[in-house]
Every structure is written in structure tokens, then in C-alpha cells.
Amino acid sequence: MDYFKAWPQYLLPGHLLSRLMYVLTRIRVSAFKNLFIDTFIRLYKVDMQEAMEQNPHAYEHFNAFFTRALRPEARPVAGEAEAVACPVDGSVSQTGAIVDGSIFQAKGHAYTTEELLGGSRERAAPFHNGAFATLYLAPSNYHRIHMPFSGRLTEMVHVPGRLFSVSPATARAIPRLFARNERVAALFETDIGPMAVVMVGAVFVASIETVWAGQVTPPAGRIIRQWNYPEDESPYFAKGEEIGRFNMGSTVIVLFGPDAVDWASEIGHDSGVCMGQLLGTQQ
């Protein structure tokens, strides 16, 4: 059943649809953007009491509302030094071990760390036999991405690709989904070793931004782009600090190296999570 729901996506012009969404979500005409925002709030039961700006009509366009900041007290960050904080609001698709470079996607499907990180064996090697967590953001979720564990940025990679939906049904149906969709991977060095935060695009995800580089995509392009950050120039981010955002919803995959973290026992498949809550602990 999932396959029959997903196969029409192979025919959809994902990048064209996403560019159209990019334009629509930035229209500043009050009547249009206010109706767009009000309809979204009603459909998805958005709690505006959590937002820094609680008046939905005060946002300049829909995308500004969609990526709205929350009040700090709305998302407390796990404060223990050994705690790994959840980087986003959403639900847990999968957590587990990276087994011989392979990451479990869904029943019958897996992909490799090397594929996910742009085809570089050298880039993937530090995560061999490490741990991963895949977190799905629904349209109703908060869409800023935060640091799971304090660390220093060492590299960013933009990998062009398809723009399939990343819904649970699509993940069950399309092989290597997260290694096929367009994505931005940020790699960090932390006190517990290497960490990657991979922001995976999806249909209608009009762009992905990071706080250090601004809008990374679009343009989509066809060539993998890579940025290195030497130690004397690399930014440091504390746990819980904002590092990026999705302009529409998608998926975040967090990677750690071997013997670094244990995922929290209460975090399981389909568990709802909030940014800042305990996702795991240092081994």
C-alpha cells in the first residue's frame, strides 16, 4: 500500500514545486498571507502562546510565521553535561547503531553513511559503527534546528538530489530515501568525538538555511558543494543553540561516532519529541 501511495512522486517535478512554494510563502500581500497563516493555524492547531511573536498577522509573510522563534522557556534544554539534546520538534523515525556503515531507514530499506554524507569515504569513516537518530518534522512542528551537543563546526556539505516526501509512508516505500533527497550536512567536533547534523530536504521544502552561511539551497545545482572551517575560523555552538532552519518541513539525522552515546530508553519509534529534551547520554 505504501508503494502505491509513493510511486507517483517519481513523476512529480519536485524542485519546480518547491520553487513555487518558495514564492508563495514569501508573498507579503496582507490579505493573502494572513489567510494562509490563519488557515494553517486552524488546520494544524498551532499554539501561538509558545511564540516570541504571538500575533500571527505581525509576520511579514508565511515563511516568517512558519520559521517563527519560540520563547526560551517553551523549550528547556537538557542541562546535564553528558546529555544529548533533541535538535528539533517532531517524531522519532528510527534510532540505533550504524552497523558496518549502514543506517536503517525502514523495514527492508537501509542506506550508507557514505551515501548520506555525499559519497566521501573519508567523511563517513569517523561514524563507522557509531549511532544515528532520524527525526521527522511534520508541517505543524517548530522548524528551527538546534545543537544536540556543544561543539565546533568543521565542515558543511550540500548534496543535490531528489525532493521526495519524507513522510513515514514514503520512508517505508522508497529505497535509500534520505541518501537520495537533497540535503545539507554539518559536521562538528565535540568532547565526545565527531557529530553530524544532516538536514534532509523534501518536496515543498523551498530552502534550507544555516546560521553561519545563510540560505544554502536553493540553488539546487548538480554538483556537491563543500566548505571547510579551519580551527581558527570555525564557529563554536553550545548545546541548544540554533544552527539552522527548514523553510517547510522535513527530516534531521544526527550521527555520532562509536562508543559516544546511548539513546534514551524512553525514545522509541514514533515517539513525539520536543527540541531540547533528553535524546541520549554520553557513554
LINWOZI-V839103 format. One record per residue. N is the residue number from 1. OMEGA is omega in radians with two decimals (* if undefined). Layout:
n,omega
N,OMEGA
N,OMEGA
//
This chain:
n,omega
1,3.12
2,-3.13
3,-3.11
4,3.06
5,-3.01
6,-2.98
7,3.10
8,-3.14
9,3.09
10,-3.08
11,-3.06
12,3.05
13,-2.99
14,-3.11
15,3.10
16,3.12
17,3.14
18,3.10
19,3.06
20,3.10
21,3.10
22,-3.13
23,-3.09
24,-3.07
25,3.12
26,3.06
27,-3.07
28,3.12
29,-2.97
30,-3.07
31,-3.12
32,-3.02
33,3.12
34,3.09
35,3.11
36,-3.11
37,-3.11
38,3.13
39,3.13
40,3.13
41,-3.12
42,-3.10
43,-3.01
44,3.06
45,-3.12
46,3.11
47,-3.11
48,3.10
49,3.12
50,-2.99
51,3.02
52,3.05
53,-3.01
54,3.09
55,-3.05
56,-3.11
57,3.13
58,-3.13
59,-3.01
60,3.08
61,-3.08
62,-3.09
63,3.09
64,3.06
65,-3.05
66,-3.12
67,-3.07
68,3.04
69,3.07
70,3.02
71,-3.09
72,-3.11
73,3.13
74,-3.12
75,3.08
76,-3.09
77,3.12
78,-2.93
79,-3.11
80,-3.07
81,-3.09
82,-3.07
83,2.97
84,-3.07
85,3.07
86,-3.06
87,-3.02
88,2.84
89,3.08
90,3.07
91,-3.11
92,3.04
93,3.13
94,2.87
95,3.10
96,-3.13
97,2.98
98,-3.01
99,-3.13
100,3.08
101,-3.08
102,3.13
103,-3.13
104,3.12
105,3.13
106,-3.07
107,3.11
108,-3.06
109,3.04
110,3.07
111,-3.07
112,3.05
113,3.13
114,3.08
115,-3.07
116,-3.04
117,2.97
118,3.05
119,-3.11
120,3.09
121,-3.14
122,-3.14
123,-3.08
124,-2.99
125,-3.11
126,-3.10
127,-3.13
128,-3.10
129,3.06
130,-3.09
131,3.14
132,2.98
133,3.14
134,-3.01
135,-3.09
136,3.09
137,3.04
138,-3.13
139,-3.07
140,-3.04
141,2.94
142,-2.93
143,2.97
144,-3.05
145,-3.04
146,-3.04
147,3.11
148,-3.08
149,-3.08
150,3.13
151,-3.08
152,3.12
153,3.12
154,-3.05
155,2.98
156,-3.11
157,3.00
158,-3.11
159,3.09
160,3.12
161,3.12
162,3.05
163,3.00
164,2.90
165,3.06
166,3.11
167,3.12
168,3.14
169,3.12
170,3.11
171,3.11
172,-2.99
173,-3.01
174,-3.13
175,3.04
176,-3.03
177,-3.01
178,3.05
179,3.12
180,-3.13
181,3.04
182,-3.07
183,3.06
184,-3.14
185,3.06
186,-3.10
187,-3.05
188,2.95
189,-3.09
190,3.11
191,3.10
192,3.06
193,-3.06
194,3.07
195,3.06
196,3.00
197,-3.05
198,-3.12
199,-3.01
200,3.10
201,-3.14
202,3.09
203,-3.10
204,3.01
205,-2.96
206,3.06
207,3.05
208,-3.14
209,2.91
210,-3.07
211,-3.11
212,-3.07
213,-3.06
214,-3.11
215,-3.14
216,3.11
217,0.07
218,0.14
219,-3.13
220,3.13
221,3.13
222,-3.04
223,3.05
224,3.10
225,-3.03
226,3.12
227,3.05
228,-3.13
229,3.13
230,-3.01
231,-3.10
232,3.13
233,-3.01
234,3.11
235,3.10
236,-3.13
237,3.07
238,3.08
239,3.14
240,-3.14
241,3.13
242,3.09
243,-3.13
244,3.11
245,3.00
246,2.98
247,-2.97
248,-2.87
249,-3.13
250,-3.05
251,3.02
252,3.08
253,3.12
254,3.13
255,2.98
256,3.09
257,-3.11
258,3.05
259,-3.10
260,-3.04
261,2.90
262,3.12
263,-3.11
264,-3.07
265,-3.12
266,3.13
267,-3.13
268,-3.12
269,3.12
270,3.07
271,3.00
272,-3.13
273,3.06
274,3.08
275,3.08
276,-3.12
277,-3.12
278,3.08
279,3.14
280,3.11
281,3.08
282,3.11
283,*
//
